[in-house]
Amino acid sequence: MQSQNSNMQTVQQYDSVIRDIADYVLDETIESEAAFDIARYCIMDTLGCGFLALKFPECTKHIGPIVPGTIVPGGARVPGTNFIQDPVKSAWDIGCIIRWLDFNDTWLAQEWGHPSDNLGAILACTDYVSQLNISKGEAPLKMRAVLEAMIKAHEIQGVIALQNSFNQVGLDHVLLVRVASTAVAAKILGANKEQMCAAISQAWVDGCSLRTYRHAPNAGSRKSWAAGDATSRAVHLALMSIKGEMGIPTVLSTPQWGYYDILFKGNSFVIEQPYSSYVMENILFKLSFPAEFHAQTACEAAIKLHLSVKNKLDAIDRIDIDTHISAIRIIVKDGDLHNPADRDHCLQYMVAVPLIFGDLKAEHYSDAFHNENPIIDTIREKMHITENERYSKEYLDSDKRSIANAIKITFKDGTSTERIEVEYPIGHKRRREEGKKVLLQKFNKSIHAHFETTQCDTIEALFENQKQFEELNVNDFVNHFTLKNNAF
């Protein structure tokens, strides 16, 4: 006869990291109106990045239904196209287009990342749920729910990144997109606390991608679709958990087999501040250049030097660049650059182009442009990169969070330019009002390159008033971005 105890199941408590995320997503009320305001600009900018990417066949070949021509009634739409798909594939597509050009927002700390990548999961799920609600005679979700989900996804990804470096153990930050997207997607889809914890645990147990596809000699286009892959997986895990799939409660902390021991060198995560709205309020926008963010201020400095050097390129003896340790770790590259993804993560390339041409655009990373302008590599070879310890320190200072670079050019006759230093890029919180104007210009340019003029006028009006924006039905909002022709 079996003892009574032999039939009893032990209910494990979820790791505190998982519980804290679930509590925040399900129970926390965001009070910061500043965060909601920035989130409105964030969704504008993020979608604009996606529309710009739709000009590139290497991006568009990845999007659309797996079975060509498939339409899912009541499914989630992909803005800028006429695709209607299940939310898992639409999350993939939205995540892919907004990340493709490396032009959406950025968070820099011990770990790096692009929190607006999470919009792939958020918009796909809110559009899907809104249309499902309507089919049942219920109210659709409002855009304030999208903004709140963005604030919370930004916060989860950004706060974990503050003190925990995945790159130093060779792992990719896109994991944090999957974790944050899983949490907010589960909330949007109606998860309770147990389902939420189960979904988040599944996101952690998936482990990490290697960073090798972001670095020489393997840098390539995967870094442009990795976020779409992460948001898609997040939606899938959330849907599975809501259907009752069991979680893995101590996925992080279990000795020998848990995340900490297998992938994080036995260290637990350090999370020193509660989740609130800090990350959205301090988010960095990429406004002037589709370039890896650690190089943004270097590009600004290079453009300031352009007029001084454009007619003296052959006379340059050396170019001294002072930067911070994070830039040295991930974007300082010598030697051959094999593809656009390699070039847009090379500090020397991103400085050389604006020095020579006075601008830096996505097209400047193409094989054709690079091959037609051998002067770029000639200028790269003259560059000397040095860590400025103050820059490295202030990069992590919570009161500053600078991303400083400085450039000085010395000519063969011994003369030199002034040393141009830029500590805060235009997308930084310290330059927020200046940045908003540039963000609007960037967005308007992106929509006018993709939509008809009358549709652009309607789209621009959507974002003009915060209160009206928040009261928009999500399904109506997305409908304004449906392509009216048959380009996709």
C-alpha positions, 0 to 999 in steps of 0.5 A: 500500500502506498503511503499518503505522502507518496501521492502528494505533489510538491508545488514549487515556487517560481524564481523571484525574477519571474514572480517580480516580472509577473507582478509588475506586468499584471498589477503595476499601474503606470502613473508617469504621463511623461512615460506615456508621452515618450511611448507615443513618440516611440511607437511613431519612430518604431513604425517609421523604421519599419516602413523605411525597411520595406524598401529593401528586398533583403528585408521583405523576402522574410515577411508574409505568410509561410504559405503564400497567399494565406489570409487569416480572417480576424488575424493580426495585420503587419503595418505597411503591408496588406498581410493578415496573419496569425499573431505569431507570424505577424509578430515575427514580421513586425519585429523584423521590419522595425529592426532591419535597418538598426534605426529604432530606439536603444538602451545602453547599460551593462547590456545593450538592446533595443526595447522597441523591438517588443512592439512586434509582439505588442501590436500583433497581440493587441490587434488580434485581441481587438478583432477577436473582441469585436467578433464577440460583441465586446470592445476592442483594446485602446492605444493606451493599452499599447503604450502601457505594454511598451512602457512595461516591456521597455522596463523589463528589458532595460532594468535587467540590462542595467547590472547584467551583462550577457555579452560578456559571457558571449550571449545575445541581448535578444533574449531580453526581448523574448522575456519582456515580450512574453510577459506583456503578450501574456497580459494582453492575451488574458493570462492569470498569474500562474499562466504568466509565470509559466510563460516567462519561465518558458522564455528563460528555458529557451536559453540564449542565442550566441552573439557571433552573428553580430561580430566578425567574421560572422556578422550578418543579416540574422542580427536584423531578424533576430528580434522578430524571431524573439517576439514571435516565440514570445507570442507562441509561448504566451498562447501555449501557457494560457492553454495550460502548458506547465511552467518550469518554476526554478528554471533560473536557480536550479543547481547544475541544470538551471540558467545561472549555472549553465549560461551565466557562470553560476551568477544570479542576476542583479536587479537593484531597482523596482520596475516602474517607468524609468527606461521609457523616460530615459530611452535613446532614440536613433534620429540622425543615422541608421548606425549602431548606437555607440557610434551615433556621437562619432557620426555627429562629430564626423559630420562637423568635420566634413567641410574641413576635410572633404577636399583634403582626404589625400592629405590626412595622416591620422584620425584619432578617435576617443571612445568608450569601452563598450564601443571598443568591445563591439564595433571597432573592426579592422580589415575586410567588411563583408556585408552591410550588417558588418559595415553598420557595426564598424565604428571606423566605417560609420565615421569614414562615410560622413567624414567623406560624404557628409551624411550616413544613410542605410544605402551607404552600407550596401556592397555596391556603394562600398565597392564604388568608393575604395576611399572609405577603406583608405580612410579607415586604415588611418584611424586610431581608437583609444579608450577614454576612461571618463567616457567609459565611466560616464556611460554607466553613470545613472545621472549621465548615461553619456555615449561620448566620442571625440575625433581629431584629424592630423594632416601630413603637414603637421596641422590638425583640425580641432578635437570635436567631442560629442557626449550626448547624441540628439536622441538622448534624454538631455536633448529630448525637445530638440530630438522630438523635432528631428523624430517627427521629420524622420517619421514624416519622411518614412511614411511619405516614402511608403504611403500615398499623400492622403494616407500620410496626412491621416497618419500624421494626424493620428499622433498629434494629440496624446489624449486622442491617441490613447483613445483610438481603438487598436484595430482602427489605428492599425487599419490606417497603416494598411497598404492600399495597393498590392505591393505586398 
